[in-house]
Amino acid sequence: MIAAGVGIVGLPLLEALAQRAQDPFWIALWRFVAFLGGSAFFTAALPLLFAFLPWPRALRVALAFGLAVVAGEWLKAAVDRPRPDPALFGLDGPLEHGGEFESAGFPSGHAAVGTAFWGTLARMAGGRRAKAAAALLVTALCFSRLALLRHDLLDVGGGLLLGLLVLGLVALLDRGPARRLGELPWVERAGLWLLLSFSLQ
């Protein structure tokens, strides 16, 4: 089993987590956590943010989300590192299905986008509680990728690092360009949002 798993970083941890793969509560818990960093959640959350948050704040979150998605998907296609094979752990198939880059593992999109999205919200909210809650949620998101055997430690670490880089970049942009974007007329802001949506297709 180890020979087949050469290249998987943290194989003993994944093998230990695979022992819980038959526990329906365990799998349901981590699928729910993964949902909070997945495309279905963001499809619903982003329009709500634009409906209820002030435009400058909504634009910051959308920018962080967009940068993390584009950079993550580009890296997945460029690196094309395979995900851990479920058969290696005695499974018939994956515990969770992915999207376009089903077979590409690096970096973890959930880790990257979750870090950028929840981290940006926590930074805007300010306060220790918001930051601690975001850190806890991002940690749980990263662990969900391992618990569901979708990524190894290298994939999750790469996604976390990418998300943190996006957070830092948005914080730098926040000092000037993002503030000016929030001052644009609503028609121009809507056009930018539409352009961003098309670019992510």
C-alpha positions as CSV (number, residue, x, y, z in Angstrom):
1,M,0.0,0.0,0.0
2,I,2.8,2.4,0.8
3,A,4.5,1.8,-2.6
4,A,1.3,2.8,-4.4
5,G,1.1,5.9,-2.2
6,V,4.5,7.3,-3.1
7,G,4.2,11.0,-3.6
8,I,1.3,11.4,-1.2
9,V,2.4,13.7,1.6
10,G,1.0,12.6,4.9
11,L,0.0,9.1,3.8
12,P,-0.1,7.7,7.4
13,L,-2.5,10.4,8.4
14,L,-4.8,9.8,5.4
15,E,-4.7,6.0,6.1
16,A,-5.8,6.7,9.6
17,L,-8.6,9.0,8.5
18,A,-9.7,6.4,5.9
19,Q,-10.6,4.1,8.8
20,R,-13.5,6.5,9.5
21,A,-14.8,6.4,5.9
22,Q,-17.6,4.0,6.8
23,D,-19.0,6.2,9.6
24,P,-21.9,8.1,8.1
25,F,-21.9,10.9,10.8
26,W,-18.2,11.5,10.2
27,I,-18.6,11.8,6.5
28,A,-21.7,13.9,6.7
29,L,-20.0,16.3,9.2
30,W,-17.0,16.9,6.9
31,R,-19.1,17.2,3.8
32,F,-21.1,19.9,5.5
33,V,-17.9,21.7,6.5
34,A,-16.6,21.3,2.9
35,F,-19.8,22.8,1.7
36,L,-18.8,26.1,3.4
37,G,-15.8,26.3,1.1
38,G,-17.4,25.0,-2.1
39,S,-18.8,26.4,-5.2
40,A,-22.5,25.8,-4.3
41,F,-22.1,27.8,-1.1
42,F,-20.3,30.7,-2.9
43,T,-22.9,30.8,-5.7
44,A,-25.5,31.6,-3.0
45,A,-23.3,33.7,-0.7
46,L,-21.8,36.2,-3.1
47,P,-25.2,37.7,-4.4
48,L,-26.3,38.0,-0.8
49,L,-23.2,39.8,0.1
50,F,-23.8,42.3,-2.7
51,A,-27.4,42.7,-1.6
52,F,-26.7,43.3,2.1
53,L,-23.2,44.6,2.5
54,P,-22.0,48.1,1.5
55,W,-20.5,48.1,-2.0
56,P,-16.9,48.7,-1.0
57,R,-17.0,45.7,1.4
58,A,-18.8,43.4,-1.0
59,L,-16.2,44.3,-3.7
60,R,-13.4,43.4,-1.3
61,V,-14.8,40.0,-0.7
62,A,-15.6,39.5,-4.4
63,L,-12.0,40.5,-5.3
64,A,-10.5,38.0,-2.7
65,F,-12.9,35.3,-3.9
66,G,-12.1,35.9,-7.6
67,L,-8.4,36.1,-7.2
68,A,-8.3,32.8,-5.2
69,V,-10.5,31.0,-7.7
70,V,-8.6,32.2,-10.8
71,A,-5.2,31.5,-9.3
72,G,-6.2,28.2,-7.9
73,E,-7.8,26.9,-11.1
74,W,-4.8,28.1,-13.1
75,L,-2.4,26.3,-10.7
76,K,-4.5,23.1,-10.8
77,A,-4.3,23.1,-14.6
78,A,-0.6,24.0,-14.7
79,V,0.6,21.6,-12.1
80,D,-1.9,18.8,-12.8
81,R,-0.9,16.9,-9.6
82,P,-3.3,14.0,-9.1
83,R,-5.5,13.7,-6.0
84,P,-5.0,10.7,-3.7
85,D,-6.5,7.6,-5.3
86,P,-9.5,6.3,-3.3
87,A,-8.6,2.7,-4.2
88,L,-5.4,3.2,-2.2
89,F,-7.6,3.3,0.9
90,G,-9.9,0.5,-0.1
91,L,-12.7,2.7,-1.4
92,D,-14.7,2.2,-4.6
93,G,-14.8,5.9,-5.4
94,P,-14.2,9.3,-3.9
95,L,-16.2,10.3,-0.7
96,E,-17.0,13.6,-2.4
97,H,-17.2,14.6,-6.1
98,G,-15.4,17.7,-7.5
99,G,-15.9,19.8,-10.5
100,E,-13.9,20.5,-13.7
101,F,-10.6,19.6,-12.2
102,E,-11.8,16.4,-10.6
103,S,-8.4,14.7,-10.9
104,A,-6.1,17.8,-10.1
105,G,-5.2,18.1,-6.5
106,F,-2.8,21.0,-6.1
107,P,-3.6,23.4,-4.6
108,S,-6.8,22.6,-2.6
109,G,-9.4,25.1,-3.9
110,H,-11.4,24.8,-0.7
111,A,-8.4,25.8,1.3
112,A,-7.4,28.7,-1.0
113,V,-10.9,30.1,-1.6
114,G,-12.1,29.5,2.0
115,T,-9.0,31.2,3.4
116,A,-9.4,34.2,1.1
117,F,-13.2,34.5,1.5
118,W,-13.6,33.9,5.3
119,G,-10.4,35.7,6.1
120,T,-11.5,38.8,4.2
121,L,-14.9,38.8,6.0
122,A,-13.1,38.5,9.4
123,R,-10.7,41.2,8.6
124,M,-13.5,43.6,7.7
125,A,-15.5,42.6,10.8
126,G,-12.5,43.2,12.9
127,G,-12.2,42.0,16.5
128,R,-10.6,38.9,17.9
129,R,-13.8,36.8,17.9
130,A,-14.4,37.2,14.1
131,K,-10.7,36.4,13.4
132,A,-10.8,33.4,15.7
133,A,-14.0,32.1,14.2
134,A,-12.5,32.5,10.7
135,A,-9.3,30.8,11.7
136,L,-11.3,27.9,13.2
137,L,-13.5,27.6,10.1
138,V,-10.5,27.6,7.7
139,T,-8.8,25.0,9.8
140,A,-11.9,22.8,9.7
141,L,-12.2,23.4,5.9
142,C,-8.6,22.3,5.5
143,F,-9.1,19.2,7.6
144,S,-12.3,18.3,5.7
145,R,-10.2,17.9,2.5
146,L,-8.0,15.3,4.4
147,A,-10.9,13.6,6.2
148,L,-12.7,13.2,2.8
149,L,-9.5,11.9,1.3
150,R,-9.7,14.5,-1.5
151,H,-6.2,16.0,-0.9
152,D,-3.0,15.3,0.9
153,L,-1.0,17.7,3.2
154,L,0.9,19.3,0.3
155,D,-2.3,20.1,-1.6
156,V,-4.0,21.6,1.5
157,G,-0.8,23.5,2.5
158,G,-0.5,24.9,-1.0
159,G,-4.2,26.0,-0.9
160,L,-3.8,27.6,2.5
161,L,-0.6,29.5,1.4
162,L,-2.4,30.7,-1.8
163,G,-5.4,31.9,0.3
164,L,-3.1,33.8,2.6
165,L,-1.3,35.4,-0.3
166,V,-4.6,36.6,-1.7
167,L,-5.5,38.0,1.7
168,G,-2.3,39.9,1.8
169,L,-2.8,41.3,-1.7
170,V,-6.3,42.4,-1.0
171,A,-5.1,44.1,2.2
172,L,-2.5,46.0,0.1
173,L,-5.1,47.0,-2.5
174,D,-7.5,48.0,0.2
175,R,-5.3,51.0,0.9
176,G,-6.2,52.7,-2.4
177,P,-7.7,51.0,-5.5
178,A,-10.4,49.0,-3.7
179,R,-11.7,52.2,-2.0
180,R,-11.9,54.0,-5.3
181,L,-13.8,51.0,-6.9
182,G,-16.4,51.4,-4.1
183,E,-16.9,55.0,-5.2
184,L,-17.8,54.2,-8.8
185,P,-21.5,54.7,-9.9
186,W,-23.7,51.6,-9.5
187,V,-23.8,51.0,-13.2
188,E,-20.1,50.7,-13.5
189,R,-19.9,48.6,-10.4
190,A,-22.5,46.2,-11.8
191,G,-20.5,46.1,-15.1
192,L,-17.4,45.1,-13.2
193,W,-19.2,42.4,-11.3
194,L,-20.6,41.0,-14.6
195,L,-17.1,41.1,-16.1
196,L,-15.7,39.2,-13.1
197,S,-18.5,36.6,-13.4
198,F,-17.7,36.0,-17.1
199,S,-14.0,35.8,-16.5
200,L,-14.6,32.9,-14.0
201,Q,-16.7,30.9,-16.5
